Amino acid sequence: MQDNDKLIKLIERAASSVNMLSPDDMSEINQLQLIFTQINKDADEMTDVSAELVERIKKLAADVNILNSVESASKSVSELQNLISQVYNSSEISAPDKNENSSSPDSYLQADDVPLVLDFIAESNEHIESAEAGLLELETNPDNKDVLNQIFRAFHTIKGMAGFLNLNEIGSLAHSAENLLDLARKHELELTGKTTDVIFESIDMMKKMADDLKISAEKGQAIGRQSKLPQLLEKLKASAKPQEADAAPALPEKLAVEEETPTVQNEITQ
């Protein structure tokens, strides 16, 4: 049954990655393509399932070409998830066991993932420190594009690594912060005041999540849940909405007529 669980986790990882995929980021595209390749390979190792099911899974994974269409990749992931769900419902195979206290796929780490997760934590902490230093610099030098790109890349990299390890909550936070920073890079939003504050909040939350993840990796405990994360994600989402410019106040009718009058008089004089 472990082989079945391994494949299911790969499909979950693909779902997480495709939801946070940036179409213009080749590293993310290549990473997701590798996951599909692994799904195709591991399907042969499934137990207690029909050969027909194995072939359907392999074909879905093999036919994906993310470069041609991200939407197509997303559809393939959904079909894989539906296929596995149908198999569970028909009792052809059993769903993977989960601890009764577990509330998400990444509540407990698998032993095989621990070394990768510890590497992820070490690298993420470096990116978090870089983002924090950059944000402090940006407060005194708001027009520094290089520093803004530095902060963006920090969250972007964390998002990609979290997606590969199926760390959904960390990935969602990094993705939401990245979106906000990208709007600032495109001059569609000013990174000042409340928007800067919410990025600082994201950095603080990322530190806490990395600490909880380290405890889980080292002690085999469930990953601590951050109760304030949903609220922070909503704040990031709200901050990323287009900022509407204040409408210019209408001139009083009498004043508007007076302003037009000289133009008319000049035309008559000429």
C-alpha atoms as one frame of an Amber mdcrd trajectory, in Angstrom:
protein
   0.000   0.000   0.000   2.991   2.326   0.461   3.419   2.509  -3.298  -0.170
   3.690  -3.653   0.358   6.316  -0.959   3.518   7.526  -2.680   1.665   8.075
  -5.948  -1.207   9.868  -4.227   1.227  12.227  -2.506   2.792  12.991  -5.892
  -0.632  13.855  -7.290  -1.293  16.106  -4.280   2.084  17.751  -4.868   1.231
  18.309  -8.526  -2.069  19.911  -7.513  -0.318  22.264  -5.114   2.332  23.182
  -7.686  -0.070  23.825 -10.553  -2.204  26.120  -8.388   0.800  28.327  -7.653
   2.437  28.069 -11.070   3.792  31.175 -12.751   3.535  30.586 -16.530   6.664
  32.650 -17.192   8.836  30.802 -14.654  10.678  27.970 -16.397  12.075  26.519
 -13.152   8.552  25.954 -11.800   7.351  24.558 -15.119  10.267  22.116 -15.297
   9.724  21.096 -11.688   6.047  20.321 -12.284   6.898  18.446 -15.475   9.265
  16.246 -13.432   6.445  15.481 -11.006   4.239  14.289 -13.866   7.117  12.162
 -15.158   7.461  10.579 -11.717   3.712   9.930 -11.552   3.932   8.121 -14.874
   6.818   6.019 -13.569   5.343   5.189 -10.159   1.961   4.159 -11.565   3.515
   0.800 -12.517   4.240   0.131  -8.839   0.637   0.503  -7.649  -0.814  -2.544
  -5.894  -4.342  -3.994  -5.797  -5.489  -2.007  -8.820  -6.385  -2.994 -12.342
  -3.996  -2.718 -15.293  -6.571  -0.465 -16.955  -6.390   2.030 -14.082  -2.595
   2.050 -14.210  -2.635   2.770 -17.932  -5.144   5.599 -17.538  -2.963   7.248
 -14.883   0.179   6.816 -16.973  -1.459   8.261 -20.063  -2.767  11.313 -18.218
   0.680  12.031 -16.769   2.546  11.324 -20.001   0.354  13.533 -22.190   0.874
  16.683 -20.107   2.855  19.446 -21.795   2.893  22.442 -19.484   4.706  24.603
 -22.022   1.740  24.279 -24.369  -0.929  25.022 -21.785  -0.933  25.557 -18.025
  -4.708  25.157 -18.151  -4.268  21.714 -19.697  -1.886  20.719 -16.890  -4.415
  21.864 -14.304  -7.130  19.836 -16.021  -4.916  16.732 -16.025  -4.283  17.097
 -12.288  -8.033  17.362 -11.659  -8.651  14.233 -13.733  -5.974  12.357 -11.794
  -7.531  13.445  -8.495 -11.004  12.436  -9.671  -9.717   9.087 -10.861  -8.097
   8.307  -7.522 -11.235   9.475  -5.707 -13.423   7.162  -7.798 -11.123   4.266
  -7.023 -11.422   4.953  -3.284 -15.190   5.117  -3.514 -15.309   1.785  -5.303
 -13.025   0.320  -2.589 -10.531  -0.905  -5.160  -7.793   0.533  -2.951  -7.807
   2.132   0.472  -7.108   5.773   1.106  -3.785   6.433   2.859  -3.953   6.359
   6.632  -3.814   9.671   8.455  -3.428  10.480  12.126  -6.808  11.364  13.602
  -5.417  14.757  14.672  -4.151  15.520  11.196  -6.079  18.229   9.373  -4.144
  18.601   6.121  -1.777  16.602   3.868   1.260  18.363   5.392   0.287  18.031
   9.115   2.860  15.268   9.568   6.103  14.884   7.649   7.139  11.615   6.072
  10.510  10.285   7.234  11.861  10.347   3.682  11.044  14.056   3.405  12.782
  15.178   6.604  16.266  15.800   5.093  14.711  17.782   2.229  12.561  19.764
   4.650  15.541  20.670   6.841  17.388  21.906   3.757  14.276  23.865   2.798
  14.135  25.510   6.238  17.792  26.560   6.118  17.441  28.035   2.636  14.091
  29.652   3.436  15.537  31.399   6.480  18.180  32.954   4.258  15.503  34.218
   1.867  13.397  35.512   4.766  16.373  37.469   6.127  17.048  38.841   2.644
  13.412  39.932   2.258  13.364  41.601   5.671  16.605  43.498   5.036  15.330
  44.537   1.622  12.041  45.782   3.003  13.838  47.922   5.598  16.025  49.347
   2.823  12.968  50.032   0.698  11.442  52.190   3.431  14.288  54.709   3.047
  14.788  54.188  -0.675  11.345  53.333  -2.135  12.446  53.739  -5.777  15.144
  51.063  -5.604  13.945  48.489  -8.152  16.783  46.083  -7.410  15.780  45.832
  -3.752  12.127  45.326  -4.686  13.143  42.513  -7.036  15.247  41.032  -4.234
  12.210  40.836  -1.935  10.038  39.436  -4.718  12.568  36.712  -5.549  12.782
  35.678  -1.884   9.053  34.903  -1.675   9.019  33.487  -5.208  11.766  30.991
  -4.385  10.147  29.938  -1.114   6.878  29.387  -2.979   8.535  27.101  -5.508
  10.338  25.025  -2.887   7.225  24.746  -0.713   5.196  23.568  -3.694   7.709
  20.815  -4.422   7.516  19.579  -0.813   3.728  19.910  -0.683   3.913  22.453
   2.155   0.641  24.045   1.162   0.230  26.696   3.855   3.752  28.078   3.463
   3.297  28.008  -0.296   0.004  29.902  -0.092   1.521  32.629   2.077   4.553
  33.014  -0.181   2.308  33.071  -3.255   0.026  35.790  -1.857   2.965  37.982
  -0.778   4.620  37.426  -4.151   1.473  38.629  -5.964   1.437  41.845  -3.960
   5.123  42.482  -4.625   4.664  41.778  -8.325   2.016  44.489  -8.539   4.519
  46.900  -6.986   7.123  45.844  -9.554   4.643  46.598 -12.337   3.842  50.023
 -10.815   0.227  48.964 -10.286   0.506  49.438  -6.521   2.610  51.520  -4.139
   4.509  49.561  -1.526   4.024  52.032   1.289   2.105  52.277   4.553  -0.344
  49.402   4.992   1.009  47.413   2.056   4.502  47.503   3.549   3.087  46.503
   6.935   1.351  43.456   5.506   4.600  42.282   3.883   6.351  42.663   7.248
   3.528  40.586   8.769   4.093  37.965   6.096   7.796  37.811   6.952   7.021
  37.379  10.664   4.475  34.670   9.888   6.951  32.893   7.595   9.496  32.828
  10.440   6.966  31.223  12.786   5.955  28.650  10.192   9.594  27.766   9.500
  10.208  27.314  13.258   7.154  25.044  13.574   8.275  23.052  10.556  11.726
  22.554  12.081  10.221  21.232  15.311   8.066  18.822  13.320  11.051  17.623
  11.283  13.321  17.129  14.293  10.810  15.689  16.781   8.277  13.979  14.531
   5.449  16.151  15.803   2.528  17.527  13.823   3.276  20.841  12.135   1.932
  23.686  14.262  -1.000  25.555  12.765  -1.026  29.341  12.672  -4.528  30.498
  13.590  -3.898  33.985  12.186  -2.792  32.751   8.751  -6.268  32.900   7.093
  -6.679  36.479   8.291  -3.261  37.434   6.906  -4.035  35.820   3.550  -7.225
  37.887   3.360  -5.261  41.064   4.126  -2.788  40.265   1.353  -5.641  39.589
  -1.042  -7.378  42.855  -0.132  -4.129  44.820  -0.455  -3.611  43.433  -3.952
  -6.907  44.811  -5.245  -6.610  47.739  -7.700  -6.398  51.053  -5.912  -9.059
  53.337  -7.337  -8.031  56.937  -7.828 -10.205  59.515  -6.105 -12.619  61.123
  -8.533 -11.934  64.823  -9.224 -14.543  67.022  -7.497 -17.054  68.567  -9.863
 -16.834  72.349 -10.328 -19.840  74.410  -9.298 -21.953  75.167 -12.358 -21.453
  78.948 -12.064 -17.666  78.599 -11.804 -17.553  76.252 -14.747 -19.404  78.807
 -16.909 -17.068  81.589 -15.798 -14.020  79.501 -16.731 -15.391  78.850 -20.216
 -16.354  82.482 -20.870 -12.823  83.914 -21.489 -12.151  81.278 -24.118 -15.322
  82.198 -25.975 -14.533  85.908 -25.737 -11.036  85.411 -27.064 -12.358  83.534
 -30.059 -14.827  86.406 -30.803 -12.059  89.032 -30.423  -9.820  87.228 -32.884
